[in-house]
Amino acid sequence: MTNKTMAHSFKFFARWLIDGTGRNILENVLAEVEKGLILSIKAGQNYDPGLSDLLDFSTCTVLPGLIDCHTHIFMSGTNDPEVRKQQLDSPFEDMKSVISNHLHQHLAHGIVAIRDGGDYAGHALRYKKECLPSEGLPIRLKTAGRAWRSPGRYGKLIGRPPAKGMTLAQSVAMESKGMDHVKIVNSGLNSLTRFGKETPAQFSLEQLKPAIRIAGNLGLKTMIHANGELPVRLAIEAGCHSIEHGFFMGEKNLHKMAEKQITWVPTTCTMKAYQASLDPYSLEAGISKKNLDHQADQISKAIQYGVSIAAGTDCGSLGVHHGFALKEELGLLIEAGMSLEKAIQCATLNGAKLLGLEDRLGRLGKGMPATFVVLDGAPSMLPGILDTPPTIFSHGRKWKPSTTG
């Protein structure tokens, strides 16, 4: 599927270019790629179809390959309970095609890197090691393998508790081989029957702090699932790298995240998906809408306080579909008051920094790999046009996603 004949050196003209840094959209851009790297980007140029090796994107928007910073690649977003149960019980051999299909769905929406939050059997980690290299897909998969949770608490579907007699820190030290980051679950889910209900923290500060320190010694960042004021506060005080979800965390925690430069991955689209899948007159649909509005208000405050936000969807959750969901998340960021350029930054440069890939992905500029997506249409059509499979260039090589995945 990768076009091996595409030259690594070429020029392209784009009517619009979003570079991923949050800066204003560039117009009438002439870019030169040499040996897979961006040699130059010049705005305000005249379109000259007579230039040699020129690719014509004169009706298109070009932007960096997108990144979804919170996925569960082993699970589909389907509402079918039988399919979900089957995926939760299936052995690795049966899950390979499911994961592969999900990766194709991401690529079909311009996503070239994903950060996986773990699964009960470590299927995503095994797939990355055994299958992904031979697929030839222009996508990077970063995975936690299996997450950590407290015994008897939420998180069985995505991880496991420390072994009996072992601390969280000891477990992280012994079982992090091959993982790209460490995922710790430090709260429960959000209630759909009682607005703003908070669950107790799963781990204390005394448990979290050494675990995060040991992960750091292993070169691994830590992502913390946390909703509610106390679970989030403990994760921040322990030195985590990102807060995942963060519903009802409150303004004080937002201020602390800005101060400590901790990234927030809000996954707001989960509540929109719940709302869409429920009886519109039900209590649960009403609470989902209130949760969604409250999260949007927190995002507005986070923008004001200077919190670094990375776009993540929690795809694989009920009604949250791989690839498609990032468009939804970007739309919600914009509705919360973020400019289009800043929203794209959340799904490009901010995500690349969180994944440790900022030297390879996340922005378009001189010296960066020529990894970008070409969308047919104007920026004003974003994020909606992400539903149309883009053309993807990975290190200067052209790859056209399949519409069927």
NORGI-V278250 format. One record per backbone hydrogen bond with DSSP energy under -0.5 kcal/mol. CO is the residue of the C=O (numbers start at 1). NH is the residue of the N-H. Records with the same first field share a line. If there is no record, write none. Layout:
CO = NH / NH
This chain:
1 = 400
2 = 4
3 = 6
8 = 36
10 = 33
11 = 55
12 = 31
13 = 57
14 = 29
15 = 28
16 = 62
17 = 19 / 26
18 = 64
19 = 364
20 = 349
26 = 17
27 = 44
28 = 45
29 = 14 / 31
30 = 42
31 = 12
32 = 39 / 40
33 = 10
34 = 37
36 = 370
37 = 34 / 39
38 = 367
40 = 32
42 = 30
46 = 48
47 = 49
48 = 51
51 = 54
53 = 11 / 55
55 = 13 / 57
57 = 15 / 60
59 = 377
60 = 16
61 = 375
62 = 18
63 = 373
66 = 112 / 113
67 = 69
68 = 115
70 = 313 / 314 / 315
71 = 117
72 = 75
77 = 319
79 = 81
80 = 84
81 = 85
82 = 86
83 = 87
84 = 88
85 = 89
86 = 89 / 90
91 = 94 / 95
92 = 95 / 96
95 = 99
96 = 100
97 = 101
98 = 102
99 = 103
100 = 104
101 = 105
102 = 106
103 = 107
104 = 108
106 = 109 / 111
107 = 110
110 = 66 / 112
112 = 140
113 = 68
114 = 116 / 142
115 = 71
116 = 144
119 = 122
122 = 126
123 = 127
124 = 128
125 = 129
126 = 130
127 = 131 / 132
128 = 133
131 = 134 / 135
132 = 135 / 136
137 = 139
140 = 114 / 142
142 = 116
143 = 180 / 181
144 = 146
145 = 119
147 = 160
148 = 185
149 = 162
150 = 153
155 = 158 / 159
157 = 120
158 = 147
160 = 149
163 = 166
167 = 171
168 = 172
169 = 173
170 = 174
171 = 175
176 = 179
180 = 221
182 = 223
183 = 148
184 = 186 / 225
186 = 202
194 = 197
197 = 191
204 = 207 / 208
205 = 209
207 = 211
208 = 212
209 = 213
210 = 214
211 = 215
212 = 216
213 = 217
214 = 218
215 = 220
216 = 219
221 = 182
222 = 241 / 242
223 = 184 / 225
224 = 226 / 244
225 = 186
226 = 246
228 = 232
229 = 233
230 = 234
231 = 235
232 = 236
233 = 237
234 = 238
235 = 239 / 240
236 = 239
241 = 263
242 = 224 / 244
243 = 245 / 265
244 = 226 / 246
246 = 249
247 = 228
250 = 254
251 = 255
252 = 256
253 = 257
254 = 258
255 = 259
256 = 260
257 = 261 / 262
263 = 243
264 = 266 / 310
265 = 245
267 = 270
268 = 271 / 272
269 = 273
270 = 274
271 = 275
272 = 276
273 = 277
274 = 278
275 = 278
279 = 282
282 = 286
283 = 287
284 = 288
285 = 289
286 = 290
287 = 291
288 = 292
289 = 293
290 = 294
291 = 295
292 = 296
293 = 297
294 = 298
295 = 299
296 = 300
297 = 301
298 = 302
299 = 303
300 = 304
301 = 305
302 = 306 / 307
307 = 309
308 = 264
311 = 69
312 = 267
314 = 317
315 = 72
317 = 316 / 320
319 = 321
320 = 316
321 = 325
322 = 324
323 = 326 / 327
324 = 327 / 328
325 = 329
326 = 330
327 = 331
328 = 332
329 = 333
330 = 334
331 = 335
332 = 336
333 = 338
334 = 337
339 = 343
340 = 344
341 = 345
342 = 346
343 = 347
344 = 347
345 = 348 / 350 / 351
346 = 311
347 = 67
348 = 352
349 = 353
350 = 354
351 = 355
352 = 356 / 357 / 358
353 = 356
357 = 360 / 361
362 = 349
363 = 365
365 = 368
368 = 38
369 = 371
370 = 372 / 396
371 = 65
372 = 393
373 = 63 / 375
374 = 391
375 = 61 / 377
378 = 381
379 = 382
381 = 385
383 = 386
384 = 387
385 = 388
387 = 389
390 = 401
391 = 374
392 = 394 / 399
393 = 372 / 395
394 = 397
397 = 394
398 = 3
399 = 392 / 401
